[in-house]
Amino acid sequence: MARLWRERLADRSMRADAPAAAGPAARLPLIDAARGVAIAAMAIYHFSWDLRYFGYIAVDVTQDLGWRLFARSIAASFLFIVGVSLVLATRRGFRTDRFLWRLGMIVAAAAGITAVTFFLFPDSYVFFGILHHIAVASVLGLAFVGAPLPLVVAAAAACFLAPPLLSGPAFDSPALVWLGLATDFPRTNDFVPVFPWFGVVLLGIAAARAAPLLWPQGMPLAELQARVPRPVAWAGRHSLAIYLIHQPLLFGLVYAASALAPSDLTGFTSSFVESCRARCIESDVQAGICRQTCGCLAERSQAEGLWTGMMRENLSPAETERYFALADECRAAAEW
């Protein structure tokens, strides 16, 4: 097995040096379309986050189970496509210049996301989001594009099992938290750690490697690709640019709307109470006590002018201290 693996890698290297392999691989409309659908779904999620931030919808997209699953499915889609794309990009040989150019763009974009979010949301800036993960996964994935298929699948399984089996305080250091094995994670607006998410990239690699073996002869792949809507494929081809532009644009539009027609934040009461109650019950507190505590906290927070800051998660240190003091007072009253 090891000898076969070395022969495959040597064959890839020989093909990479051959002039015939120097040309770029042709794009596949189906892959572009899948990436286009994923970027459209991400825009929907971010627009909903903006609406929540400015008070136009009551549901908390960062806490609601359905929205959380939606967000994770979007991230999984992008990372799966990264794995597929790594295999397709190297099927005619590895082009170092093309790989480094693409990697450099992703790294620069990720650094830009960190800088902008640190300025706008210093308490929850993005230090290892989807682009950061894609940059790291693009490098790590190279070790698996020519590896035996069972090894790729086993590595994917190991990635998914790593958090429950290996997590510990030793990984709580800021220098290691991006691995995803910490016991205490800092607040951030987007976090896609290496474990377990690199497992999704490996599944994409495995799927692309297995596709030629599983795809029946005569299946109308060309016909399927011809039916891909051009706007969707175009969005997939320019997904990085769209990713960088769409959220500032959407955020700016909702911000402008809020200046013209401010939202009524009082509609958040039921959403807040339900979310608060669910977290309280998870802490092994009786449901009745949780319901009274959260109702009291919502009422008193509104009375003391903390409501807007709570909904936008930008309370000042003094306001945060007062919020927790109110929570303690409401809890004590409910238990009396």
C-alpha positions in Angstrom: 0.0 0.0 0.0 2.8 2.4 0.9 4.6 1.6 -2.3 1.5 2.3 -4.3 1.0 5.6 -2.6 4.6 6.7 -3.4 4.1 5.6 -7.0 0.9 7.8 -7.2 2.7 10.8 -5.8 5.6 10.3 -8.1 3.3 10.0 -11.0 1.6 13.3 -10.0 4.9 14.9 -9.8 6.0 13.7 -13.2 2.7 14.9 -14.7 3.1 18.3 -13.0 6.5 18.8 -14.7 5.2 17.8 -18.1 4.4 20.6 -20.5 1.1 19.0 -21.4 -0.1 19.3 -17.8 0.8 23.0 -17.6 -2.6 24.3 -18.8 -5.3 25.2 -16.3 -8.0 22.6 -15.6 -11.3 23.3 -17.1 -14.0 24.6 -14.8 -17.0 22.4 -14.0 -20.3 24.3 -14.1 -21.8 21.9 -11.5 -19.1 22.8 -9.0 -19.5 26.5 -9.7 -23.3 26.1 -9.3 -22.9 24.3 -6.0 -20.6 27.1 -4.8 -23.1 29.7 -6.1 -25.9 28.1 -4.1 -23.8 28.1 -1.0 -22.9 31.8 -1.3 -26.6 32.7 -1.9 -27.5 30.8 1.3 -24.8 32.6 3.2 -26.1 35.9 2.0 -29.6 34.9 3.3 -28.1 34.0 6.7 -26.1 37.2 7.0 -29.0 39.4 5.9 -31.1 37.7 8.6 -28.3 38.4 11.1 -28.3 42.1 10.1 -32.1 42.3 10.5 -31.8 40.8 14.0 -28.9 43.1 14.9 -31.0 46.2 14.0 -34.1 44.9 15.6 -36.3 44.1 12.6 -36.8 40.4 13.5 -37.1 38.8 16.9 -35.5 35.4 16.2 -31.9 35.2 17.3 -30.2 33.5 14.3 -27.1 32.7 16.4 -29.2 30.7 19.0 -32.2 29.4 17.2 -31.7 25.7 16.4 -33.1 25.9 12.8 -30.9 28.9 11.9 -27.8 27.3 13.6 -28.3 24.1 11.5 -28.7 26.3 8.4 -25.5 28.1 9.2 -23.6 24.9 9.8 -25.0 23.4 6.5 -23.7 26.4 4.6 -20.2 26.0 6.2 -20.2 22.3 5.5 -21.2 22.9 1.9 -18.3 25.3 1.3 -15.7 23.0 3.0 -17.0 19.9 1.1 -16.5 21.8 -2.1 -13.0 22.8 -1.0 -12.1 19.1 -0.8 -13.7 18.3 -4.2 -11.9 21.3 -5.7 -8.5 20.2 -4.4 -8.8 16.9 -6.2 -10.0 18.5 -9.4 -7.3 21.2 -9.3 -4.6 18.5 -9.1 -6.0 16.0 -11.5 -3.7 17.3 -14.3 -0.8 17.8 -12.0 0.0 20.2 -9.2 0.6 23.8 -10.2 2.5 25.5 -7.4 2.1 29.0 -8.9 -1.7 28.7 -9.2 -2.1 27.2 -5.8 0.0 29.9 -4.1 -1.8 32.6 -5.9 -5.2 31.3 -4.8 -4.0 30.7 -1.3 -2.6 34.2 -1.0 -5.9 35.7 -2.0 -7.7 33.6 0.6 -5.2 34.5 3.3 -5.4 38.2 2.5 -9.2 38.1 2.5 -9.2 36.3 5.9 -6.8 38.9 7.3 -9.1 41.6 6.1 -12.1 40.0 7.7 -10.3 39.8 11.0 -9.2 43.5 10.8 -12.6 44.8 9.9 -14.5 42.8 12.5 -12.0 43.7 15.1 -12.8 47.4 14.4 -16.5 46.9 14.3 -17.0 44.2 16.9 -13.9 44.1 19.2 -15.6 41.8 21.7 -16.6 39.2 19.1 -14.3 39.7 16.1 -13.6 36.8 13.7 -10.2 35.3 14.4 -10.7 31.9 12.7 -13.7 31.9 10.5 -14.6 30.1 7.2 -11.9 31.8 5.1 -9.2 31.1 7.7 -10.3 27.5 7.8 -10.3 27.2 4.0 -6.7 28.6 3.9 -5.5 26.0 6.4 -7.5 23.2 4.9 -6.2 24.0 1.4 -2.6 23.3 2.7 -3.5 20.3 4.9 -5.7 18.8 2.2 -2.7 18.4 -0.2 -1.4 15.6 2.0 -4.6 13.6 1.2 -5.4 14.2 -2.5 -3.1 11.3 -3.4 -3.4 9.2 -0.2 -5.2 5.8 -0.2 -9.0 6.4 -0.1 -9.5 4.4 3.2 -6.9 6.5 4.9 -8.8 9.7 3.8 -12.0 8.4 5.2 -10.3 7.3 8.4 -8.8 10.7 8.8 -12.2 12.3 8.3 -13.6 10.1 11.1 -10.7 11.1 13.4 -11.5 14.8 12.8 -15.1 14.3 13.8 -14.1 12.3 16.9 -11.3 14.6 18.1 -13.4 17.2 19.9 -15.3 14.8 22.2 -12.2 12.6 22.8 -9.3 15.1 22.9 -10.7 18.4 24.2 -9.1 19.7 27.3 -7.8 22.8 29.2 -4.4 22.4 27.5 -6.0 23.7 24.3 -7.6 26.8 25.9 -4.6 28.9 25.1 -5.3 31.6 22.5 -2.5 30.2 20.4 -4.3 26.8 20.2 -8.0 27.6 20.4 -8.4 27.6 16.6 -7.8 23.8 16.7 -11.3 23.4 18.2 -10.2 21.3 21.1 -10.6 23.9 23.9 -13.0 23.7 26.7 -13.7 27.5 26.7 -14.1 29.4 23.5 -14.0 33.2 23.2 -16.9 35.0 21.7 -16.7 35.4 17.9 -19.1 36.1 15.1 -17.8 33.2 13.0 -15.8 30.2 14.2 -14.8 27.3 12.0 -12.0 25.4 13.9 -9.8 22.7 12.4 -11.6 20.0 14.4 -14.1 18.8 13.5 -14.6 20.8 10.3 -11.5 19.6 8.4 -13.3 16.3 8.4 -15.8 17.8 6.0 -13.0 18.8 3.6 -11.6 15.3 3.8 -15.1 13.9 2.9 -15.1 16.2 -0.1 -11.7 14.8 -1.2 -12.9 11.2 -0.7 -16.1 11.9 -2.7 -14.2 13.4 -5.6 -11.7 10.5 -5.5 -14.5 7.9 -5.4 -16.7 9.6 -8.0 -15.0 8.1 -11.1 -15.5 4.7 -9.5 -19.1 5.1 -8.6 -20.4 7.2 -11.5 -22.1 4.9 -14.0 -21.0 4.9 -17.6 -23.4 6.8 -19.8 -24.8 9.1 -17.1 -25.7 12.5 -18.7 -23.2 14.6 -16.8 -22.6 16.9 -19.8 -26.4 17.4 -20.1 -26.7 18.2 -16.3 -23.9 20.8 -16.6 -25.5 22.4 -19.6 -28.6 23.0 -17.5 -26.8 24.9 -14.8 -28.2 28.5 -14.6 -25.6 31.0 -15.7 -26.1 33.4 -12.9 -25.6 30.7 -10.3 -22.5 29.4 -12.0 -21.2 33.0 -12.3 -21.8 33.5 -8.5 -19.8 30.4 -7.9 -16.9 31.5 -10.0 -16.7 34.8 -8.1 -17.7 33.5 -4.7 -14.7 35.0 -2.9 -15.4 38.5 -4.2 -19.1 38.1 -3.4 -18.3 36.9 0.1 -16.2 39.9 0.8 -18.7 42.4 -0.6 -22.1 41.1 0.3 -22.1 41.5 4.1 -20.8 45.1 4.2 -23.4 46.0 1.5 -26.3 44.3 3.3 -25.2 45.7 6.7 -25.0 49.2 5.2 -28.5 48.9 3.6 -30.1 47.7 6.9 -28.2 50.4 8.8 -29.6 53.1 6.4 -33.1 51.7 6.8 -32.8 51.8 10.6 -31.9 55.5 10.4 -35.1 56.2 8.3 -37.4 53.8 10.1 -36.1 52.5 13.5 -37.3 49.1 14.6 -39.5 48.5 17.7 -37.3 46.4 20.0 -40.1 45.6 22.4 -41.1 42.7 20.1 -38.0 40.9 21.3 -39.4 40.1 24.7 -40.9 36.7 23.9 -37.8 35.7 21.9 -35.5 36.7 24.7 -37.5 35.0 27.4 -37.6 31.7 25.5 -33.9 31.8 24.7 -33.1 32.7 28.3 -35.3 30.0 29.7 -33.8 27.3 27.5 -30.2 28.2 28.6 -31.4 28.4 32.2 -32.9 24.9 32.0 -29.7 23.5 30.5 -28.0 24.6 33.8 -30.2 22.2 35.7 -32.5 24.9 37.1 -36.2 24.1 37.6 -38.4 25.3 34.6 -40.7 27.4 36.8 -37.8 29.3 38.3 -36.2 29.8 34.9 -39.5 31.2 33.5 -39.9 33.7 36.4 -36.2 34.7 36.3 -36.2 35.3 32.6 -39.5 37.2 32.6 -38.2 39.4 35.4 -34.9 40.0 33.6 -36.6 41.1 30.4 -38.9 43.5 32.2 -36.2 45.1 34.4 -33.7 45.3 31.5 -36.1 47.3 29.4 -36.9 49.5 32.4 -33.2 50.3 32.9 -32.4 51.0 29.3 -30.3 47.9 28.6 -32.6 46.4 26.0 -31.1 47.7 22.8 -27.6 46.9 23.9 -28.7 43.3 24.9 -30.3 42.7 21.6 -27.2 44.0 19.7 -24.8 42.3 22.1 -22.8 45.5 22.6 -23.4 46.4 26.3 -20.7 48.4 27.8 -18.7 46.9 30.7 -20.8 48.8 33.2 -24.0 47.8 31.5 -22.9 44.2 31.4 -22.2 44.3 35.2 -25.6 45.7 35.8 -27.3 43.1 33.6 -25.7 40.3 35.6 -26.7 42.0 38.8 -30.3 42.1 37.6 -30.1 38.4 36.6 -28.9 37.5 40.2 -31.7 39.7 41.7 -34.4 38.1 39.5 -33.1 34.6 40.2 -33.1 35.2 44.0 -36.7 36.6 43.8 -37.8 33.6 41.8 -36.3 31.1 44.3 -37.8 33.0 47.3 
